[in-house]
Amino acid sequence: MTNGAITCAMIASLLLAGPAYAQEASVFAAIETRMQEIVAAGETPSVSAAAIQDGRATWLHAEGWA
């Protein structure tokens, strides 16, 4: 599985899960950490992700150079 697919799978699992507000911060932190690792390893110049709920962005994050 490629890093992009891993990131997409992590985000999809977040979006498909029911409300778990106490766990959201740790889930987002894990995604941000993985995004930082991907960019630091030189696998891609940048990566971005968003969590959308009820048509609104509830979380946005970007890492990288471009």
Summary of the structure (lengths in Angstrom):
residues: 66
radius of gyration: 12.0
end to end distance: 23.6
largest distance: 34.3
contacts: 151
relative contact order: 0.19
helix: 52%
strand: 26%
